[in-house]
Amino acid sequence: MYKYQEVTAELKKMFTSGHYAPGDLLPSQEWLAAHFHTTRLTVRKAIQSLIMDGVVYSKRGAGTFLRKDFRTNQPDLTPLNRPVGTTETMKGRKVTSKILSFTARLATEDEQHQLMIGPADPVYVIERVRYVDGRTYSFEHTIMPVAIMPLTEKILKGSIYSALRAHGITIAGSHRKVYALKATAKDVEALGAKLNDPVLGIKQVNYTEEGKPFDYSEVHFPYETTRVSAEIKIAPFPTKKPARHAHSVKQ
Protein backbone atom coordinates (compact mmCIF):
# COMPACT_ATOMS: atom_id res chain seq x y z
CA MET A 1 0.00 0.00 0.00
CA TYR A 2 1.32 3.45 -0.95
CA LYS A 3 1.73 6.14 1.71
CA TYR A 4 -1.06 8.29 0.26
CA GLN A 5 -3.43 5.28 0.48
CA GLU A 6 -2.61 4.85 4.18
CA VAL A 7 -3.22 8.57 4.73
CA THR A 8 -6.48 8.37 2.73
CA ALA A 9 -7.77 5.57 4.96
CA GLU A 10 -6.79 7.43 8.15
CA LEU A 11 -8.29 10.70 6.92
CA LYS A 12 -11.55 8.96 6.06
CA LYS A 13 -11.71 7.55 9.60
CA MET A 14 -10.89 10.97 11.06
CA PHE A 15 -13.43 12.85 8.96
CA THR A 16 -16.29 10.36 9.36
CA SER A 17 -15.91 9.33 13.01
CA GLY A 18 -18.52 11.86 14.11
CA HIS A 19 -16.04 14.49 15.32
CA TYR A 20 -16.78 16.57 12.21
CA ALA A 21 -20.28 17.46 11.08
CA PRO A 22 -21.27 17.61 7.39
CA GLY A 23 -20.18 20.97 6.01
CA ASP A 24 -17.38 21.47 8.57
CA LEU A 25 -14.05 22.97 7.54
CA LEU A 26 -11.33 20.34 7.91
CA PRO A 27 -7.70 20.82 9.06
CA SER A 28 -5.24 22.43 6.66
CA GLN A 29 -2.92 20.36 4.50
CA GLU A 30 0.05 21.71 6.49
CA TRP A 31 -1.46 20.48 9.77
CA LEU A 32 -2.34 17.09 8.26
CA ALA A 33 1.15 16.68 6.79
CA ALA A 34 2.71 17.33 10.21
CA HIS A 35 0.17 15.07 11.93
CA PHE A 36 0.91 12.13 9.62
CA HIS A 37 4.66 12.87 9.36
CA THR A 38 4.48 13.10 5.59
CA THR A 39 4.59 15.67 2.78
CA ARG A 40 1.91 18.08 1.61
CA LEU A 41 2.05 16.35 -1.78
CA THR A 42 1.03 13.05 -0.16
CA VAL A 43 -1.78 14.76 1.78
CA ARG A 44 -2.96 16.54 -1.38
CA LYS A 45 -3.12 13.20 -3.21
CA ALA A 46 -5.08 11.66 -0.32
CA ILE A 47 -7.51 14.61 -0.28
CA GLN A 48 -8.01 14.21 -4.04
CA SER A 49 -8.84 10.55 -3.48
CA LEU A 50 -11.46 11.50 -0.87
CA ILE A 51 -12.92 14.08 -3.25
CA MET A 52 -13.39 11.33 -5.84
CA ASP A 53 -14.98 9.13 -3.16
CA GLY A 54 -17.53 11.84 -2.43
CA VAL A 55 -16.35 12.40 1.16
CA VAL A 56 -14.96 15.93 0.96
CA TYR A 57 -14.83 18.91 -1.40
CA SER A 58 -12.40 21.80 -1.79
CA LYS A 59 -13.01 25.51 -2.33
CA ARG A 60 -10.18 27.58 -3.69
CA GLY A 61 -8.86 29.92 -1.01
CA ALA A 62 -11.19 28.51 1.66
CA GLY A 63 -9.98 24.96 2.34
CA THR A 64 -11.40 21.44 2.41
CA PHE A 65 -14.85 20.65 3.78
CA LEU A 66 -16.76 17.49 4.71
CA ARG A 67 -19.55 17.21 2.17
CA LYS A 68 -22.91 18.42 3.42
CA ASP A 69 -24.65 15.40 1.90
CA PHE A 70 -22.15 12.88 3.29
CA ARG A 71 -23.61 9.96 5.24
CA THR A 72 -21.50 7.29 6.93
CA ASN A 73 -23.97 4.59 5.88
CA GLN A 74 -24.03 5.41 2.17
CA PRO A 75 -24.89 2.45 -0.12
CA ASP A 76 -22.12 0.84 -2.19
CA LEU A 77 -21.19 3.17 -5.03
CA THR A 78 -19.19 2.40 -8.15
CA PRO A 79 -17.24 5.60 -8.97
CA LEU A 80 -17.20 6.22 -12.72
CA ASN A 81 -14.22 8.57 -12.57
CA ARG A 82 -11.88 6.28 -10.59
CA PRO A 83 -10.38 3.37 -12.55
CA VAL A 84 -8.90 1.76 -9.44
CA GLY A 85 -10.62 -1.63 -9.42
CA THR A 86 -13.04 -3.30 -7.03
CA THR A 87 -10.48 -4.07 -4.30
CA GLU A 88 -9.47 -0.40 -4.00
CA THR A 89 -13.05 0.88 -4.36
CA MET A 90 -14.24 -1.44 -1.60
CA LYS A 91 -11.24 -0.95 0.67
CA GLY A 92 -11.87 -2.34 4.14
CA ARG A 93 -14.38 -4.88 2.80
CA LYS A 94 -13.75 -8.53 1.93
CA VAL A 95 -13.37 -8.76 -1.86
CA THR A 96 -13.09 -12.22 -3.44
CA SER A 97 -13.23 -13.63 -6.96
CA LYS A 98 -14.50 -16.73 -8.73
CA ILE A 99 -12.74 -17.49 -12.03
CA LEU A 100 -15.17 -18.70 -14.70
CA SER A 101 -12.61 -18.92 -17.53
CA PHE A 102 -8.97 -17.98 -18.14
CA THR A 103 -7.52 -18.55 -21.62
CA ALA A 104 -5.26 -16.91 -24.21
CA ARG A 105 -5.75 -16.38 -27.94
CA LEU A 106 -5.05 -13.89 -30.73
CA ALA A 107 -6.93 -10.59 -30.55
CA THR A 108 -9.97 -9.87 -32.72
CA GLU A 109 -9.96 -6.80 -34.99
CA ASP A 110 -12.00 -4.82 -32.46
CA GLU A 111 -9.62 -5.79 -29.62
CA GLN A 112 -6.61 -4.86 -31.74
CA HIS A 113 -8.14 -1.44 -32.37
CA GLN A 114 -9.10 -0.82 -28.72
CA LEU A 115 -5.79 -2.07 -27.28
CA MET A 116 -3.55 -0.66 -30.04
CA ILE A 117 -1.94 -4.05 -30.76
CA GLY A 118 -1.27 -6.11 -33.88
CA PRO A 119 -2.97 -9.24 -35.30
CA ALA A 120 -0.12 -11.48 -34.06
CA ASP A 121 -0.31 -10.22 -30.46
CA PRO A 122 -1.90 -12.71 -28.02
CA VAL A 123 -4.34 -11.61 -25.33
CA TYR A 124 -5.65 -13.07 -22.10
CA VAL A 125 -9.41 -13.66 -21.98
CA ILE A 126 -10.66 -13.53 -18.39
CA GLU A 127 -14.15 -14.04 -17.02
CA ARG A 128 -14.70 -13.80 -13.29
CA VAL A 129 -17.32 -12.91 -10.71
CA ARG A 130 -16.42 -10.44 -7.95
CA TYR A 131 -17.94 -10.69 -4.50
CA VAL A 132 -17.97 -8.06 -1.73
CA ASP A 133 -18.54 -9.42 1.78
CA GLY A 134 -19.86 -12.61 0.20
CA ARG A 135 -22.45 -10.82 -1.95
CA THR A 136 -22.34 -10.87 -5.76
CA TYR A 137 -20.95 -7.52 -6.93
CA SER A 138 -20.09 -7.84 -10.64
CA PHE A 139 -19.36 -10.08 -13.62
CA GLU A 140 -16.20 -9.11 -15.52
CA HIS A 141 -15.16 -10.02 -19.05
CA THR A 142 -11.61 -8.72 -19.56
CA ILE A 143 -9.21 -8.75 -22.52
CA MET A 144 -5.58 -7.97 -21.63
CA PRO A 145 -2.48 -8.14 -23.86
CA VAL A 146 -0.17 -10.95 -22.72
CA ALA A 147 2.77 -8.57 -23.18
CA ILE A 148 1.56 -6.33 -20.32
CA MET A 149 2.55 -8.84 -17.63
CA PRO A 150 2.27 -12.57 -16.85
CA LEU A 151 -1.03 -13.47 -15.17
CA THR A 152 -1.81 -16.47 -12.96
CA GLU A 153 -4.96 -17.83 -11.35
CA LYS A 154 -3.60 -16.64 -8.00
CA ILE A 155 -3.51 -13.06 -9.30
CA LEU A 156 -7.01 -13.38 -10.77
CA LYS A 157 -8.41 -14.56 -7.45
CA GLY A 158 -7.04 -11.36 -5.91
CA SER A 159 -6.55 -7.91 -7.44
CA ILE A 160 -5.25 -7.56 -11.01
CA TYR A 161 -4.70 -3.82 -10.48
CA SER A 162 -2.59 -4.44 -7.36
CA ALA A 163 -0.50 -6.92 -9.36
CA LEU A 164 -0.06 -4.35 -12.13
CA ARG A 165 1.16 -1.73 -9.65
CA ALA A 166 3.54 -4.26 -8.09
CA HIS A 167 4.83 -4.91 -11.63
CA GLY A 168 5.68 -1.20 -11.96
CA ILE A 169 2.66 -0.25 -14.06
CA THR A 170 0.91 2.99 -13.10
CA ILE A 171 -2.80 3.17 -13.92
CA ALA A 172 -3.61 6.66 -15.14
CA GLY A 173 -7.05 6.76 -16.72
CA SER A 174 -10.02 5.10 -18.36
CA HIS A 175 -12.52 5.66 -21.15
CA ARG A 176 -15.91 4.30 -20.05
CA LYS A 177 -19.33 3.84 -21.59
CA VAL A 178 -22.27 3.16 -19.27
CA TYR A 179 -25.46 1.57 -20.53
CA ALA A 180 -28.38 -0.67 -19.58
CA LEU A 181 -29.05 -4.08 -21.10
CA LYS A 182 -31.07 -7.24 -20.53
CA ALA A 183 -29.46 -10.11 -18.63
CA THR A 184 -28.05 -12.85 -20.83
CA ALA A 185 -27.60 -16.54 -20.05
CA LYS A 186 -24.07 -15.73 -18.79
CA ASP A 187 -25.47 -13.07 -16.44
CA VAL A 188 -27.93 -15.64 -15.10
CA GLU A 189 -25.01 -17.97 -14.33
CA ALA A 190 -22.61 -15.32 -12.99
CA LEU A 191 -24.86 -12.79 -11.25
CA GLY A 192 -27.80 -14.96 -10.32
CA ALA A 193 -29.99 -12.64 -12.37
CA LYS A 194 -33.17 -13.70 -14.11
CA LEU A 195 -33.10 -13.86 -17.91
CA ASN A 196 -33.95 -10.43 -19.39
CA ASP A 197 -33.66 -8.69 -16.01
CA PRO A 198 -32.14 -5.19 -16.32
CA VAL A 199 -28.37 -5.13 -15.88
CA LEU A 200 -26.00 -2.16 -15.63
CA GLY A 201 -23.09 -2.44 -18.06
CA ILE A 202 -19.79 -0.56 -18.17
CA LYS A 203 -17.52 -1.03 -21.19
CA GLN A 204 -14.07 0.45 -20.71
CA VAL A 205 -10.51 0.76 -21.96
CA ASN A 206 -7.99 1.47 -19.19
CA TYR A 207 -4.65 3.21 -19.76
CA THR A 208 -1.22 3.32 -18.18
CA GLU A 209 0.63 6.52 -17.32
CA GLU A 210 2.31 6.33 -20.73
CA GLY A 211 -1.08 6.32 -22.46
CA LYS A 212 -0.88 2.63 -23.39
CA PRO A 213 -4.16 0.63 -23.15
CA PHE A 214 -3.69 -2.32 -20.79
CA ASP A 215 -7.18 -3.80 -20.69
CA TYR A 216 -10.44 -3.77 -22.60
CA SER A 217 -13.32 -4.98 -20.48
CA GLU A 218 -17.05 -5.19 -20.06
CA VAL A 219 -18.47 -5.36 -16.54
CA HIS A 220 -22.08 -6.20 -15.66
CA PHE A 221 -23.71 -5.29 -12.33
CA PRO A 222 -27.02 -6.51 -10.83
CA TYR A 223 -29.56 -3.71 -10.84
CA GLU A 224 -30.91 -4.36 -7.31
CA THR A 225 -27.67 -3.54 -5.49
CA THR A 226 -25.78 -1.24 -7.85
CA ARG A 227 -25.37 2.54 -7.70
CA VAL A 228 -22.89 4.59 -9.69
CA SER A 229 -21.44 8.01 -8.92
CA ALA A 230 -19.29 10.58 -10.68
CA GLU A 231 -17.66 13.69 -9.28
CA ILE A 232 -17.78 16.44 -11.92
CA LYS A 233 -15.91 19.65 -11.29
CA ILE A 234 -16.62 22.57 -13.58
CA ALA A 235 -13.62 24.82 -13.99
CA PRO A 236 -14.15 28.38 -15.22
CA PHE A 237 -13.19 28.98 -18.83
CA PRO A 238 -9.96 30.95 -19.12
CA THR A 239 -10.63 34.55 -20.00
CA LYS A 240 -9.17 35.73 -23.26
CA LYS A 241 -6.49 38.31 -22.71
CA PRO A 242 -6.76 41.36 -24.91
CA ALA A 243 -4.17 41.45 -27.64
CA ARG A 244 -1.30 43.81 -27.04
CA HIS A 245 -0.86 46.47 -29.70
CA ALA A 246 2.52 47.94 -30.31
CA HIS A 247 2.59 51.70 -29.82
CA SER A 248 3.97 53.62 -32.74
CA VAL A 249 6.83 55.92 -31.97
CA LYS A 250 7.03 59.21 -33.79
CA GLN A 251 10.42 59.90 -35.29
Disulfide bonds with the S-S distance in Angstrom:
none
